[in-house]
Amino acid sequence: MPLHRLNSLTVGVPNVAQTRSYYDDFGLTRGAEGWFHTRDGGAQLKIVEAPTRRLLELSIGVDDHDDLDRIARGVERLGIAVLRGESSVTAREPVAGFEITARIAARLAQDELPPTPYNGPGRIERSGRAPGVLREGGVAPRKLGHVVVGTTDHEATMRLFVEGLGFKVSDYIKDHGAFLRCSTDHHNVLVMAAPVNFLHHTSWQVDDVDEVGRGAQAMLEDDPDRHVWGLGRHHAGSNFFWYLKDPAGNFSEYYSDMDCIVDDQLWTPETLEGARGLFNWGPPPPPSFLHPEDLAALMTGAHQAG
């Protein structure tokens, strides 16, 4: 597909210093001009001042100007204006109001890691202690994997992503949204129905399930109230997960082992219902994950970060 990655996102919060400190602890690295970097994806997160927490801009990667032309035509067919730059096309999402920028960018190259050796019944792949329990040092996310947005008109938001930008549908959540991809990852954006437009969570790839657990444990040692939900494994995408909460109220996820869709003909989207739309195993999601505690305040514009 001409789309090939999530480049970056910009998030507005009312408590910039506290939120930036959280993502330091999360394992992202501060770079120039206020950007946080991942190990493989480069500059992928910017935290800026805003009266309430919100997604301000999402950037996706394309190969060339022909891709930009196709995107511009697709977006304009939906009646949405586009702003052309030298190497980008920008449109404003019509419901939640965040900007989406398609930008010419190099394809993401990640070094192929050797498989983590696991012993199983009748199968010995390693001797001695498991590598996961011997690791030291902090966990550093490899890349921004996906973003989840709540929207008061999920069908309109999905039209922009699918018909305008060229995202593909991986799975549906019945009557509530869809998992969309702009790369070989199962999903890069989840659009879900919500009573207010808001950013639900961002998700960051780590090497394996041990890094999911190690990263979450380190975050919770400093502040147990950061815990939201985990450890578990999703059905949609199949990834291991652990969710935490930043000081502005946004959730952030460590994940590993995401499904990859390298041939569209070999993948059939499912329509998921009930728990299957949320997780395959693990503790049940807390009510605050499904309905974040500040949604009512966001609806009235009265949100104040904790």
N, C-alpha and C positions, 0 to 999 in steps of 0.2 A: 504494500500500500504506500502511497506517496507520503502519508503521515508516518512518523517513525518513533516519536518519543514525546514525553512531557519534558519541556525545557525547564520551566520554573513557575513559581506562583508568588504573588505579593499579597500579604495579609495585613489588614488594618486592625489595630487593637488600641484600647485606651491606656494601657499600661505597658509601654514599649520596653522599658528597661527590664522589668520583671520577666516579660515574655522572652526577650532575647536571652536572658540568663538561663531560662528553662531549656532553650534549644542548644545552648552551650553544653549543659548537662546531658542532653539527649544524644550528643555525639556529633553534631554538626560543627563545622569549622568556620569561624568568621573570616571573611575576605574583604576585598575592597568595596567601597560604596555601600556598605551595610548588608551585603549578601552573605548568606550562609551557604557553605559548600558541602557536598557529599564527596565520597572518595572517588566515584566514577563519573558522576553527573555534573560536576562543577558547581557553578553558582545556581542554586535552585530554590532558595527561600529568602524573601525579604520581608521584614517586619517593620511597619510604618505606623504613624499616629493616625487614629481614627476615633470618632466618638463612641462607636460600638464595634464589637468584633465582626469582621466581615471579610469575604474574599473580594479583592480588588482587581486582580488580573491573573489570568492563566495563560501561559505560553506553551505552544506545541511546536514541534520541529517538523519541517518539510525539507525536501531535497533541493528544489530549484524554483525559478520564476514561473515555470509552467504550472507547478503545483499551486503557487500563489494565485495565478490567474483562474484556475479551476475553483479554488476556494472562494475567491471574490465573486465569481459568477453564481456559485451555489448559494452563497449568503444573500446576494442581491435578489435572487429569485424568491426568497422568503420575505422580501420587502424590508430588509435590514440594511442600513447604510454601512459601507466599509471605508476605512481610511487606508490608503496605500502608502507604504514607505518604500525606501530603496530596496529593502530585503524582507519586508513584512507586510501583512495585511491584518488590520485590527477591526473588530466588530464588537458592539455592546450587546451582551445577552439581554433579551427583551423583558425578562421577568425579574430576575435577581439583580440585574444591572451591572454585573462585573464585566470587565473587558476580556476578550479572548484574542490573543495575538498568535497568528501563524507566522513563524519566522524561519528563514533558511538557516539550518544548523547542521553540523556534522552528526552523522549517526553515532549513537552511543556504543562504544566498544568496551566490553567488560572482559577482563582476563578470565579464562576458564579455570576454575578451581578444581582440584582433584576431589572426587566424592568423599564425603565424611564416612569413614568405615564404621559399620554397625554390625554387631554380632546378633544373630538370630537363631532360632531353633535349628540345629543341625548345620549351621553356617558360621564359620569363624573367619571374620575379616580382619580382626586386629587382636593383638595380645597386649597385656598390660592395661593400664587405666585408659578410659575413653578420652580422646583429645579434648572433648568439650569440657571435661572437669579439670583439665590442666591449664586451660587458657588463663592468661592474666591481662591486665590492662582494660581500658574502656572499649565499649562497642561503638563503632563508627559506621553509620549507614552507608550503603553503596550508592543508592540513588533514590530519588523521589519516584514512588511507584504509582500511586493513584491519589485522587482527590474525590471526596464525597460532598455533594452540594444538595441542600434541601431547597425546593422551589415550590411556590404556590400554584404553578402550572407546569407539571413535569412533562406533559406532552409537548408544549411549546419549547421548553428548554431542550428536550430530546431532538426535536426537529432541527434546531440550529446545529447541534453536534453531529447528527447523522446526515441529514439532507444538505445542510450548508457546508459543514467542515469536512465530512467524509469519514467520521468515526463509524465503527461497525459494532453491531449488537452481539454480545456474547451470551447473556442470559437476561431474562426478565424477572422482576418481582411483580407478581400479579396485582394489577391495578395500582401499583405504587412506584414503578420506575424501571430502570434497566442498567445493567453493567455494560459499559461501552469501552472500546479499545481504539487506540491510535498507534499501537505497536503490536508485537507478538505476545505481550502480556495479556492474560485473560481480561483484565480491565485496567484502564487508566483514569476513568471517570465513572462514578456512580451518580446518576440523577435520581433523586427520590422525592416523592410527594411530601410536602410539609405545610404546616399552617403559617409559616413565615419563611422568607428567603434567608438562608444562613449557610455557613460553612460547617459541616458536621465533623469531618476529620481529614487529615492528611496521613499518608501511609508511606513508610520508608523501608526499603529492602535491606536486610542483613543476610549474612552468609547461610545460616541454618537455624534450626530450632533452638540450639544451645545459645546462639547469639540473641534470639528473641528473649529467652529467659534471663540471660545474663544482663542484657540491657535494661529490662524491666526491673530486675532486682536492684541494680545500682541506682536507678531513679527512685525506687521506693525506700531505699535506705536513707536517702536525704529527706524524703517527704512522703510518708505512706498515703497521704490524702491525694496523691497524684493517680492512684490506682483507679481504673474504671472497669476493665473486663479482660480476663485472660487467666491462664493460658488456654487456648482452644484452637480448633481448626475449622475453617469455613468450608461450606459445601461449594458455593459459587467461588471459583478460583482455587479452591483446595488448600489455600495457604494457612500456615500456622500464624497465630496473631496474639498480640497483647496490646491493649489500649490504655493510654494514660491521658491526663488532662493538663493542659498548660494553664498559666495563671489568668489568661483572658477567657477561658472556658472552651477553647478548641480542643478536640481530641486529637491525639497523635498515636500512630500505630507502628510498632515494629512488626515486620512480617518476613516470612521466608517460604520458599517452595511454592511459588505461584504457578498455576497452570499456564502453559504457553500454547498459543494457537499459531502454528507455522503454516498451516494449509487450511484456508477457509472451507474447503470442500469436505474436510474431515471433522468439522465441528458443527454440531446442531444445537442452537440455543434452546434452553429449557425455560419453562415458566415455573418459577419457584413459589411455594406457598408455605406459610407457617414457619416453624423453626428451621426447616431446610433452607429457607431464604436467608437465614442468619448464620447458622453454624451447624457443623456435623457432630462435633463433640466438644465438651468443655462445660464450664459452669454456664447457667442460663444468663443472658444479658440482663443487667440491672435496669430498672425503669429509667434511670437517668441517661442510659445509652440510647434508648429508643426515643425518649422525649427529654432532651437536655434541660436542666433545671432553669436555665435563663431564657427559654423560648418565650414565655409570657412577657418578660421584660423586653426582649427584642421586638416583640410585636408592638409594644407601646413606645419603643425608642428610649426606654428608661434604664437600659442595662448598665450596670456598673460592675467592672471586673472585681473578683475577689482577690 
